[in-house]
Amino acid sequence: MGSHVTHGGLAIGLAFAVSLTLVLSISPTSAHAATLDELQQKVEDSSQAYDEASQRVTDLQQQISDNQTRIDELEATLPEQREKAADSIRTLYKMQQGTPGLIELILSSDDFNDFISVIEYLDVIQSSNSDTLNELVATQEELDSTKAELAQQLTDAQTQAQAASDALDDAVAARTALEEEIAAQAAAEEAERQAAVQAAADAAAAAAATTESTDTSTDSSSSSSFTTESGNSSSVETPSDDSASTVDWQSNKDTFVSGWGARIDSYLAGSPLAGYGTTFAEAAWAYGVDPRFSPAISTVESSKGLYCFRSHNAWGWGSVSWSSWSEAIWAHTAGLASGYGGHLTYAAAKKYCPSNANFWYSTVLAEMEKI
């Protein structure tokens, strides 16, 4: 009797294990993978476009400021230069009208040297007054040129500001689309997983129905938990994949970085990674990654960077070493984006920690919820 019950339990357990294997082998479809790759690339491209356009706006604003300062300086000197130029014009006119001719200068001079001195004196006066006029003309030309350049810069600044705004809209839209796609993928995984669990329960019930036994414990083996030979109960964990639901991708970059940077700094306070909240947030924005994902993994894998098996490697990330925390944070966040969808999902957990995906998923999620 006992032997019969044991074989029946093993048959049911085997049926359940087969279905459980299907659960653990679930992976994103190629269509989902292609879509995620495309969205991830769009996130990175739009983020880069926003940063470049914003930098051009900043550069143009500095040029506009410099040119406006120069315009103010030139306009401040014009009244005095115009007055000097008017005096010079009057002097030159008087010289042209009142200066004796060459023959009269020769006749009125005591000697040739005196004649030369008079000529040089008149030339100095004329040259000085001509320089005053030329200075006014040059100032006016520089003023006109600078004003024209300023006008063009203002137009360019408006164009680049609009480009930055459009890029920001694209970035927000791409991040939102990426999050929605990941959520849809996670929901599909969960549905398949639940279906597999139900199939396992159905298979166990069918096996129990064909097993003849008078032991009433056999009847209970049709549930989603099964009894092993040691008497321990084992069940399937089915964590929900909604870890990205509290991240608002509709805000602009500055708001996103300042808000999440402060929250991550609070979470990492007192650890080797303390003070790097802004770095985590900036990298998360750039790659469309849940800003809590990398900090939470650092806690699970190294107690927030306290116990690293490689230099600045707080995430158990292969056998990589980095020269600084900033370099490491950017590299790890980029890796989460390219290899794990940038958000905590059960599929990502199976890839990051295949030997203990359930535990890893649950502990990372618990840490993310603290941030």
Residue, then its C-alpha position, 0 to 999 in steps of 0.5 A: m500500500g505504502s509503495h503504491v502511494t509513493h509511486g502515485g505521488l512520484a507520477i503526479g510529481l513528475a507530471f507537475a515537474v514537466s509542466l514546471t520545466l515549461v514555466l521556467s523555460i519561458s522567454p520573450t518571443s522574437a517579435h517582442a525581442a525585436t520590438l524591445d531592441e528597436l524601442q531601446q535604440k529609440v530611447e538612446d537616440s532620442s536621449q542623445a538628440y535631446d542632450e546635443a540640442s540642449q548643448r547647442v542652445t546653451d552655446l548659442q545663449q552664451q554667444i548671444s550674451d557675448n554679442q549683446t555685451r559687445i553691442d552695448e559697448l559699441e552703442a555706448t561709444l557712438p555718441e562721443q565718436r559721432e561728436k568727434a567725427a563732426d568736429s573732424i569734418r568741420t576742421l577738414y572743411k575749414m582746412q580745405q577752404g582756408t589753407p593757402g595753395l602751394i605757391e602761397l605757402i612757398l612765398s609765405s615761408d621763410d625758408f624751405n624747412d619752414f615750408i616742410s614743417v607747415i606741410e607736415y603740420l597740416d598733414v598731421i591735422q588731416s590724418s588725425n581727423s581722417d582717423t577719427l572719421n574712419e574709427l566712427v565708420a569701423t565702429q558702425e560697421e562692427l555694430d551693424s555686423t554684430k547686430a546681424e549676427l545676434a539676430q541670426q543667433l536668436t533665430d538659431a537658438q529658437t530652432q535649437a530650442q524647438a529641436a530640444s523640445d521635440a527630442l524631449d517629447d520623442a524621448v518621453a514617448a520612447r520610454t513610455a512605449l518601452e515600458e508599455e512593451i515590457a509590461a505587455q511582455a511580462a503580462a504574456e509571460e505571466a499568462e503562460r506561466q499561469a497556464a503552465v501551472q494550471a496544466a501541471a495541476d490538471a496533469a496531477a489530477a488526471a494522474a491521481a484519478t487513474t491511481e487506485s489507492t485507498d489512502t486519502s492523501t493521494d486525493s490531495s495530490s491533484s493541487s498545484s503543490f505536490t508531495t515528495e518522498s521526503g514529505n516536503s511541500s513545493s509550490v511554484e512562485t509566480p511573481s508579478d512583473d509590475s516593478a516599473s509601474t511607479v516610474d513616471w517617464q512623462s517628466n523632463k530630464d531635469t525633473f527626472v534626474s533630480g527626483w530619482g537622484a535624491r531618492i537613490d541617494s537616500y537609499l544608498a546613504g552610508s554605503p560605498l555607493a553613497g552620493y551617486g544617486t544623480t549618476f544612477a538617475e542620469a544613466a537610467w534616463a539615457y538608457g530608459v532603464d528603471p532608475r531603481f533597478s541597478p541600485a537594488i541589484s547592488t544591494v542584493e549582490s554586494s550590500k551596496g558595493l560593500y563586498c565587491f569581488r572585482s573593483h567597483n563591481a557591485w552587481g556580480w556582473g561577470s568578471v568585469s572591473w572598473s576604475s570608478w563608480s561612475e564608469a561602473i554605474w553607466a556600464h551596468t545600466a547600459g548592460l541592463a538596457s541592452g541585455y535585460g530590457g531595463h526593467l525587472t521582469y521574471a525573464a530578466a531574473k532568469k537570465y541574470c540569476p538562472s540558478n535561483a531566479n525566484f529568490w533573486y526576483s523577489t529580493v531585487l523587487a523588495e529592494m526596488e520598492k524601498i527606493 
